[in-house]
Amino acid sequence: MEDARNCEHQVEKMLKDPQRRQDKSPRSLSPWEYCIHRDVNRVPHEISVAMCLCQGCVINQDEDASYNSVPVCGQMMVLWRMQCPHDPNKYVVKKEVISIPVACTCVKPVYSK
């Protein structure tokens, strides 16, 4: 039950912070916060990643475990710097599209029969 108390504490803290009232996260049924993911070999070097604060969804200011909070992802193109296999003094740049969590949403859980 530690997760539920942490979720409720985080939601309560976010709702009381006047700077965060304009943010969508505290008003969401699945609140989230952002952390920065850093990688010196990637461009951009820093990417904001959403992390869901609750496992369940916040309904009437209480976490309801009969629902799930899940990340919503968006696609982003990044460049990776890799050492050239033939010359260690040179680098190769590789383009890749990656999936980045940008927010969280509330969903019904999937049950298998």
C-alpha positions in Angstrom: 0.0 0.0 0.0 3.1 2.2 0.0 2.5 3.1 -3.6 -1.1 4.3 -2.9 0.1 6.6 -0.1 2.9 7.9 -2.3 0.4 8.6 -5.1 -2.0 10.4 -2.8 0.8 12.4 -1.3 2.1 13.4 -4.7 -1.3 14.4 -5.9 -2.1 16.4 -2.8 1.3 18.2 -3.0 0.8 19.0 -6.7 -2.7 20.4 -6.1 -1.5 22.7 -3.4 1.3 24.1 -5.5 0.0 27.3 -7.1 2.6 27.2 -9.9 1.4 23.7 -11.0 -2.4 24.5 -11.1 -2.1 25.5 -14.8 -0.4 22.2 -15.6 -2.6 19.4 -17.0 -0.9 16.7 -14.9 -2.4 17.6 -11.5 -5.9 17.8 -13.1 -5.5 14.4 -14.8 -6.9 11.1 -13.5 -3.4 9.8 -14.1 -1.0 12.5 -12.8 2.6 12.5 -14.0 5.8 14.4 -13.5 8.7 14.9 -15.8 12.3 13.7 -15.3 15.2 14.5 -17.6 16.9 11.7 -19.4 20.5 12.6 -20.4 22.8 10.9 -22.9 25.9 12.6 -24.2 26.0 10.4 -27.3 22.5 11.5 -28.3 21.2 14.7 -29.9 19.3 16.1 -28.2 21.4 15.3 -25.1 18.4 15.9 -22.7 14.8 14.7 -23.2 11.9 15.2 -20.8 10.2 11.9 -20.0 6.8 11.6 -18.3 6.6 9.2 -15.3 3.2 8.2 -14.0 2.8 8.9 -10.3 0.1 6.3 -9.7 -0.5 2.7 -10.6 -4.2 3.2 -10.5 -6.2 6.3 -11.4 -7.2 9.2 -9.1 -11.0 9.4 -8.8 -12.5 11.7 -6.2 -9.0 12.5 -4.9 -8.4 8.8 -4.1 -6.4 6.2 -6.0 -8.7 3.6 -7.6 -6.8 0.4 -8.4 -9.6 -0.9 -10.6 -8.1 1.3 -13.3 -4.5 1.7 -14.6 -2.4 4.7 -15.2 -0.3 4.2 -18.4 2.1 6.4 -20.3 1.1 8.1 -23.5 4.0 8.0 -25.9 5.1 10.3 -28.8 7.7 9.7 -31.5 10.9 11.7 -31.6 13.8 11.6 -34.0 17.2 11.6 -32.4 20.7 11.3 -33.6 23.2 8.9 -32.0 26.9 9.5 -32.1 28.9 6.2 -32.4 32.6 5.6 -32.8 33.6 4.7 -36.3 34.5 1.0 -36.4 37.4 1.6 -38.9 38.8 4.7 -37.3 38.5 5.3 -33.5 39.3 9.1 -34.1 36.0 9.5 -36.1 32.4 9.2 -35.4 29.3 8.0 -37.3 25.9 9.6 -36.8 22.9 7.3 -36.9 19.3 8.6 -37.1 16.6 6.8 -35.1 13.0 7.5 -34.2 12.3 6.6 -30.5 9.2 6.5 -28.4 9.1 9.0 -25.5 6.5 9.0 -22.7 4.9 12.5 -22.9 2.0 12.1 -20.4 -0.1 9.5 -18.6 -3.7 8.5 -19.1 -6.3 6.4 -17.3 -7.4 3.1 -18.9 -9.5 0.1 -18.0 -7.2 -2.9 -17.2 -6.9 -5.7 -19.8 -8.1 -9.0 -18.4 -7.2 -12.3 -20.1 -9.7 -15.1 -20.1 
